[in-house]
Each structure stands twice: as C-alpha cells, then as structure tokens.
Amino acid sequence: MNNWLTFNEPHTFSCLSYGTGILAPGRCSPGLKCPDPNGNSIKEPYLVGHNILLAHAETVHLYNRFHRVNI
C-alpha cells in the first residue's frame, strides 16, 4: 500500500477533546461543564498532543523508509 494519512488539526483535537471537553471523549477538569469532568484540562491536552506528534513522526519515518523514491 502506498497511501498514508496523518492527523488533521491535532491542536484542535487535543484542546477541544481534553481541554474544554467540547469534542469526544469530552474530558475536562472538575468544575467545568463537559460530559466527563474527571480529567485534567491543564495536563491532558499536552499528553494527547505529544502522542499525536509521536505517531505522526513514526508515520513519516516509515513512509520515508519504505515508500519514498530517492531522487
């Protein structure tokens, strides 16, 4: 397979999902209005963003290793 995808708008995904809880899974800190107020709105968006960047870097590495044509 020569197709690969990366993440679209990782900042939006991490902040709105784990910071404010607007998007799924809807986590936020206690005291804020969201579906799951058992999270940590200060720490979790950074953890999610970090893992998104690691996954993207691994995808780019694999693409370059197996599919990129050397010019």
Z-matrix of the N, CA and C atoms (Angstrom, degrees):
N
C 1 1.448
C 2 1.528 1 108.25
N 3 1.303 2 117.16 1 130.21
C 4 1.460 3 122.05 2 -178.78
C 5 1.520 4 112.87 3 -107.40
N 6 1.301 5 118.13 4 10.61
C 7 1.462 6 121.49 5 178.84
C 8 1.523 7 109.38 6 -100.96
N 9 1.337 8 115.73 7 143.74
C 10 1.447 9 119.76 8 174.86
C 11 1.512 10 109.10 9 -146.69
N 12 1.312 11 115.89 10 154.55
C 13 1.462 12 122.56 11 -178.28
C 14 1.517 13 109.40 12 -126.41
N 15 1.295 14 115.52 13 156.32
C 16 1.450 15 121.28 14 172.89
C 17 1.533 16 107.76 15 -126.03
N 18 1.299 17 117.34 16 -177.45
C 19 1.456 18 121.09 17 -177.13
C 20 1.522 19 110.87 18 -85.31
N 21 1.331 20 115.81 19 141.23
C 22 1.451 21 122.16 20 177.95
C 23 1.531 22 108.64 21 -97.96
N 24 1.307 23 116.88 22 123.64
C 25 1.459 24 123.86 23 177.22
C 26 1.531 25 113.22 24 52.32
N 27 1.338 26 118.20 25 63.11
C 28 1.466 27 119.81 26 -178.23
C 29 1.529 28 113.72 27 -62.94
N 30 1.323 29 117.48 28 -31.21
C 31 1.466 30 119.75 29 178.43
C 32 1.529 31 110.65 30 -64.03
N 33 1.322 32 116.40 31 -45.78
C 34 1.458 33 120.82 32 179.16
C 35 1.516 34 110.81 33 -62.05
N 36 1.333 35 115.62 34 -45.66
C 37 1.464 36 119.72 35 -179.66
C 38 1.522 37 111.58 36 -60.26
N 39 1.328 38 117.09 37 -49.07
C 40 1.461 39 119.20 38 -175.88
C 41 1.529 40 112.33 39 -68.79
N 42 1.311 41 117.54 40 -41.73
C 43 1.472 42 120.10 41 -177.57
C 44 1.522 43 113.61 42 -73.90
N 45 1.326 44 116.74 43 -42.23
C 46 1.463 45 119.03 44 -177.93
C 47 1.524 46 112.89 45 -79.22
N 48 1.317 47 118.14 46 -20.88
C 49 1.459 48 120.93 47 178.97
C 50 1.521 49 112.41 48 -89.12
N 51 1.331 50 116.74 49 -39.61
C 52 1.461 51 120.71 50 -173.76
C 53 1.521 52 113.75 51 -116.52
N 54 1.320 53 118.05 52 -7.08
C 55 1.461 54 120.75 53 178.07
C 56 1.511 55 111.97 54 -98.78
N 57 1.324 56 115.41 55 -56.62
C 58 1.466 57 119.92 56 -179.38
C 59 1.520 58 112.87 57 -100.34
N 60 1.331 59 117.60 58 -20.68
C 61 1.457 60 121.02 59 179.31
C 62 1.510 61 114.26 60 80.36
N 63 1.343 62 118.05 61 15.36
C 64 1.464 63 120.97 62 -179.19
C 65 1.534 64 111.28 63 -70.12
N 66 1.336 65 117.00 64 -40.63
C 67 1.466 66 121.78 65 179.79
C 68 1.520 67 110.25 66 -100.59
N 69 1.330 68 116.28 67 164.14
C 70 1.469 69 121.34 68 178.26
C 71 1.516 70 109.33 69 -62.40
N 72 1.296 71 119.90 70 141.59
C 73 1.463 72 130.32 71 6.35
C 74 1.522 73 114.84 72 -83.80
N 75 1.306 74 118.89 73 4.56
C 76 1.459 75 121.80 74 172.47
C 77 1.518 76 114.83 75 73.45
N 78 1.316 77 117.47 76 40.09
C 79 1.464 78 120.90 77 179.92
C 80 1.527 79 110.75 78 -94.11
N 81 1.311 80 115.15 79 143.14
C 82 1.461 81 121.65 80 174.52
C 83 1.518 82 108.23 81 -156.19
N 84 1.301 83 116.22 82 175.35
C 85 1.464 84 121.12 83 179.59
C 86 1.525 85 110.60 84 -72.13
N 87 1.339 86 116.80 85 153.54
C 88 1.468 87 119.76 86 174.63
C 89 1.531 88 110.81 87 -57.18
N 90 1.305 89 115.82 88 140.55
C 91 1.458 90 121.50 89 -179.02
C 92 1.513 91 113.46 90 98.94
N 93 1.334 92 117.99 91 -15.98
C 94 1.458 93 121.69 92 177.02
C 95 1.523 94 108.90 93 -96.51
N 96 1.325 95 116.25 94 156.22
C 97 1.462 96 120.34 95 -179.48
C 98 1.525 97 109.59 96 -88.54
N 99 1.325 98 116.16 97 107.94
C 100 1.461 99 122.97 98 175.56
C 101 1.527 100 107.98 99 -159.59
N 102 1.338 101 117.55 100 166.23
C 103 1.463 102 119.88 101 -177.90
C 104 1.534 103 114.28 102 -62.06
N 105 1.345 104 118.50 103 -33.45
C 106 1.466 105 121.78 104 -177.36
C 107 1.532 106 109.86 105 -130.35
N 108 1.342 107 117.48 106 84.71
C 109 1.463 108 120.29 107 -177.07
C 110 1.533 109 113.13 108 -81.95
N 111 1.320 110 117.33 109 42.48
C 112 1.464 111 121.48 110 179.92
C 113 1.523 112 111.86 111 -113.72
N 114 1.322 113 116.91 112 11.28
C 115 1.457 114 120.66 113 -176.97
C 116 1.517 115 112.72 114 -94.73
N 117 1.326 116 114.27 115 -161.67
C 118 1.457 117 122.14 116 178.60
C 119 1.524 118 106.68 117 -136.65
N 120 1.322 119 116.47 118 98.80
C 121 1.464 120 122.02 119 -174.44
C 122 1.526 121 113.43 120 -67.39
N 123 1.309 122 117.92 121 -14.83
C 124 1.461 123 121.08 122 178.01
C 125 1.532 124 110.51 123 -85.60
N 126 1.309 125 117.65 124 -42.14
C 127 1.467 126 122.22 125 -172.13
C 128 1.530 127 114.20 126 -94.03
N 129 1.323 128 117.59 127 -42.98
C 130 1.466 129 121.07 128 -171.67
C 131 1.528 130 115.12 129 -62.20
N 132 1.339 131 121.55 130 -39.61
C 133 1.465 132 118.88 131 177.68
C 134 1.529 133 112.47 132 -59.23
N 135 1.328 134 117.64 133 -35.01
C 136 1.461 135 120.89 134 178.64
C 137 1.528 136 111.51 135 -71.24
N 138 1.330 137 116.86 136 -38.72
C 139 1.463 138 120.09 137 177.04
C 140 1.528 139 110.88 138 -64.14
N 141 1.311 140 116.38 139 -43.64
C 142 1.468 141 120.79 140 178.90
C 143 1.525 142 110.12 141 -65.09
N 144 1.327 143 117.04 142 -46.60
C 145 1.465 144 120.51 143 178.45
C 146 1.517 145 112.40 144 -59.91
N 147 1.322 146 116.71 145 -40.28
C 148 1.463 147 121.58 146 177.81
C 149 1.528 148 110.83 147 -60.54
N 150 1.320 149 116.98 148 -45.80
C 151 1.466 150 120.59 149 -179.17
C 152 1.524 151 112.30 150 -70.10
N 153 1.321 152 117.37 151 -33.42
C 154 1.469 153 119.99 152 174.90
C 155 1.524 154 110.01 153 -63.57
N 156 1.333 155 117.19 154 -43.95
C 157 1.465 156 120.70 155 178.79
C 158 1.527 157 111.94 156 -65.20
N 159 1.330 158 117.64 157 -37.75
C 160 1.464 159 120.27 158 176.33
C 161 1.529 160 111.10 159 -64.16
N 162 1.328 161 117.11 160 -42.48
C 163 1.457 162 120.51 161 178.63
C 164 1.526 163 111.36 162 -64.71
N 165 1.323 164 116.50 163 -40.85
C 166 1.466 165 120.67 164 177.89
C 167 1.529 166 110.10 165 -63.88
N 168 1.311 167 117.39 166 -44.23
C 169 1.467 168 120.70 167 179.83
C 170 1.523 169 111.32 168 -61.96
N 171 1.317 170 117.79 169 -40.36
C 172 1.464 171 121.11 170 178.04
C 173 1.522 172 110.78 171 -65.00
N 174 1.330 173 117.16 172 -39.94
C 175 1.461 174 121.09 173 178.24
C 176 1.524 175 111.17 174 -63.23
N 177 1.317 176 116.90 175 -44.90
C 178 1.469 177 120.97 176 178.23
C 179 1.525 178 110.26 177 -62.93
N 180 1.320 179 117.14 178 -41.81
C 181 1.461 180 121.02 179 178.62
C 182 1.532 181 110.76 180 -60.81
N 183 1.320 182 117.37 181 -47.18
C 184 1.471 183 120.56 182 179.69
C 185 1.520 184 111.58 183 -65.20
N 186 1.321 185 116.66 184 -40.13
C 187 1.460 186 119.85 185 177.56
C 188 1.526 187 110.45 186 -61.14
N 189 1.321 188 116.82 187 -48.76
C 190 1.466 189 120.31 188 -179.95
C 191 1.532 190 111.86 189 -62.70
N 192 1.308 191 117.01 190 -35.15
C 193 1.459 192 120.71 191 -177.53
C 194 1.530 193 112.96 192 -73.26
N 195 1.318 194 117.38 193 -39.83
C 196 1.455 195 120.01 194 -171.88
C 197 1.523 196 116.25 195 -109.54
N 198 1.319 197 118.65 196 -21.26
C 199 1.470 198 119.55 197 -171.49
C 200 1.511 199 115.36 198 -123.58
N 201 1.292 200 118.07 199 -17.14
C 202 1.448 201 119.74 200 -176.50
C 203 1.535 202 110.30 201 -76.21
N 204 1.312 203 115.79 202 134.61
C 205 1.452 204 121.18 203 178.43
C 206 1.523 205 108.25 204 -89.56
N 207 1.325 206 116.84 205 125.05
C 208 1.469 207 119.92 206 178.17
C 209 1.509 208 109.96 207 -74.31
N 210 1.302 209 115.73 208 130.34
C 211 1.478 210 120.38 209 -178.87
C 212 1.501 211 109.38 210 -100.37
